[in-house]
Each structure stands twice: as structure tokens, then as C-alpha cells.
């Protein structure tokens, strides 16, 4: 039965990628929860001015931008990482893949959306996260600043 040896060898080759995939990947992500609305003209903190300008260019003309929370999270590929939102909902983030300098994350907001977003080393991704006190919650996802 020498023919069984190559089959076993091939089986071993197929099992190697599965074993390599079993290693969980992790990525540090900065997560801000921002309340945008048309109540007032507050931009707090001033760093949100860039977000306001981006929204205006895309015809999302909110006048008030207020950061409600900011945290640095480690997002893994096996279990979702939860983000508590002030509207009582928990959004979840999970790393789908890393390719070069780009990470693909699954962002899920119950009863609203589940989207795959690409996050690079620069810039930010904005994801709608539901209504809250007369405005909209926006998740702002970005890579931590290089130290």
C-alpha cells in the first residue's frame, strides 16, 4: 500500500493552513462614539472639525458633533469585541483579515446594520450606530497613532 503515503502527505499539507488559521489575529483599534445632530453648533472636542467637514462634503449637514466616549480596544478574529453605546445597544467588532496595511473588520449594530469595513494606517471609518437624544450615534474607527 505505498499509494497511501502520498495521500497522507497531501492530507498533512491541507491541515497545515488550518493549523495556521487557528492562531487568533488581533488588532488595536481606536473607537470613538460621536453624537451628531442639528441641535446647536458645538464641535467638541475641536478635533471633530475634520469629521464635520467630511460629512459636509458628503451632504450630511449636521451642525453639532460631540464625542461621548473614546477607547482603545484590541479586536480579535475569534470573538467579537463589544462596544457599549449610550442608546443601550452593544455594537460588536471582529477582525476578519489583515492584508498588508489594511484590516477588514465586521461591524455589527443590532437591528441596524452589519458591515465589513476596511481600516488602514491613516484616516478613519465612520459607521452609523443608531439614534440617540435627537441625533445619530456614529462609531469612528481608526488605527492608534504611531508612537
C-alpha positions as CSV (number, residue, x, y, z in Angstrom):
1,X,0.0,0.0,0.0
2,X,2.6,2.6,-0.9
3,X,-0.1,4.7,-2.5
4,X,-1.4,5.6,0.9
5,X,1.7,7.5,1.8
6,X,1.2,10.3,-0.8
7,X,-2.4,10.7,0.3
8,X,-1.3,11.1,3.9
9,X,1.3,13.6,2.9
10,X,-1.3,15.6,0.9
11,X,-3.6,15.4,3.9
12,X,-0.8,16.9,6.0
13,X,-0.4,19.7,3.6
14,X,-4.1,20.6,3.8
15,X,-4.0,20.5,7.6
16,X,-1.1,23.0,7.9
17,X,-3.1,26.0,6.7
18,X,-5.9,25.1,9.0
19,X,-3.5,25.0,12.0
20,X,-2.0,28.3,10.9
21,X,-5.5,29.8,10.8
22,X,-6.2,28.6,14.3
23,X,-3.9,31.4,15.6
24,X,-6.1,34.3,16.6
25,X,-5.1,37.7,15.0
26,X,-5.5,40.8,17.0
27,X,-5.6,44.5,16.0
28,X,-5.6,47.7,18.2
29,X,-8.4,50.0,17.2
30,X,-9.3,53.4,18.4
31,X,-13.1,53.7,18.9
32,X,-14.9,57.0,19.4
33,X,-18.7,57.3,19.9
34,X,-19.8,60.7,18.5
35,X,-23.3,62.2,18.7
36,X,-24.1,64.2,15.6
37,X,-27.2,66.4,15.4
38,X,-28.7,69.7,14.3
39,X,-29.1,70.9,17.9
40,X,-26.7,73.7,18.3
41,X,-23.3,74.2,16.6
42,X,-21.0,72.6,19.2
43,X,-17.9,70.7,17.9
44,X,-16.4,69.1,21.0
45,X,-13.5,68.4,21.0
46,X,-12.2,70.6,18.2
47,X,-10.5,67.6,16.6
48,X,-14.0,66.6,15.3
49,X,-14.0,69.6,13.0
50,X,-12.3,67.3,10.3
51,X,-15.2,64.9,10.7
52,X,-17.7,67.7,10.3
53,X,-16.0,68.9,7.1
54,X,-16.0,65.3,5.7
55,X,-19.7,65.0,6.5
56,X,-20.5,68.4,4.8
57,X,-18.6,67.3,1.6
58,X,-20.9,64.2,1.6
59,X,-24.0,66.3,2.2
60,X,-24.6,65.1,5.7
61,X,-25.1,68.5,7.1
62,X,-25.1,68.1,10.9
63,X,-24.2,71.2,12.9
64,X,-23.3,69.6,16.2
65,X,-20.6,67.0,16.8
66,X,-19.9,65.8,20.4
67,X,-17.6,63.0,21.4
68,X,-19.4,60.8,24.0
69,X,-16.6,58.3,24.6
70,X,-13.2,57.2,23.3
71,X,-11.4,54.0,23.9
72,X,-8.6,51.9,22.6
73,X,-9.6,48.2,22.0
74,X,-8.0,45.1,20.9
75,X,-10.2,43.4,18.3
76,X,-9.6,39.8,17.6
77,X,-10.5,37.4,14.8
78,X,-12.2,34.7,17.0
79,X,-14.6,36.5,19.4
80,X,-16.3,39.9,18.7
81,X,-15.3,42.8,20.9
82,X,-18.3,44.7,22.3
83,X,-18.7,48.5,22.4
84,X,-21.4,49.8,24.7
85,X,-23.4,52.6,23.2
86,X,-25.3,55.2,25.2
87,X,-28.6,54.2,23.5
88,X,-28.4,50.9,25.3
89,X,-27.2,48.9,22.3
90,X,-23.9,47.0,22.1
91,X,-22.1,47.2,18.8
92,X,-19.6,44.4,18.0
93,X,-16.3,44.5,16.1
94,X,-14.5,41.4,14.8
95,X,-11.3,41.2,12.7
96,X,-11.9,39.3,9.5
97,X,-8.5,39.6,7.9
98,X,-5.2,41.5,7.7
99,X,-3.7,42.2,4.3
100,X,-0.7,44.4,4.2
101,X,-1.5,47.7,5.9
102,X,-5.3,47.2,5.7
103,X,-7.5,45.4,8.1
104,X,-11.1,44.3,7.3
105,X,-13.4,44.5,10.3
106,X,-17.0,43.3,10.7
107,X,-19.0,46.0,12.4
108,X,-22.4,44.9,13.7
109,X,-25.0,47.2,15.3
110,X,-28.1,45.1,16.3
111,X,-31.3,46.0,14.3
112,X,-29.4,48.5,12.2
113,X,-26.5,47.1,10.2
114,X,-23.7,44.6,9.7
115,X,-20.9,45.8,7.5
116,X,-17.4,44.9,6.6
117,X,-15.2,47.9,6.6
118,X,-11.6,48.4,5.6
119,X,-9.3,50.2,8.1
120,X,-5.9,51.5,7.0
121,X,-3.0,53.0,8.9
122,X,-4.4,56.5,8.3
123,X,-7.8,58.1,8.3
124,X,-11.0,56.9,9.9
125,X,-14.1,54.9,9.1
126,X,-17.5,56.3,10.2
127,X,-20.3,53.8,10.9
128,X,-23.8,54.8,11.9
129,X,-24.8,53.3,15.2
130,X,-28.4,54.3,15.8
131,X,-30.5,57.2,17.1
132,X,-29.8,58.9,20.5
133,X,-31.4,62.0,22.1
134,X,-32.4,63.7,18.9
135,X,-29.4,62.9,16.9
136,X,-27.4,60.0,15.4
137,X,-24.6,58.0,17.0
138,X,-21.5,57.5,14.8
139,X,-18.8,55.0,15.5
140,X,-15.4,56.4,14.5
141,X,-12.8,53.7,13.9
142,X,-9.2,54.4,13.4
143,X,-5.7,52.9,13.9
144,X,-3.9,54.1,17.1
145,X,-1.4,56.9,16.4
146,X,2.2,55.7,15.8
147,X,4.4,56.3,18.8
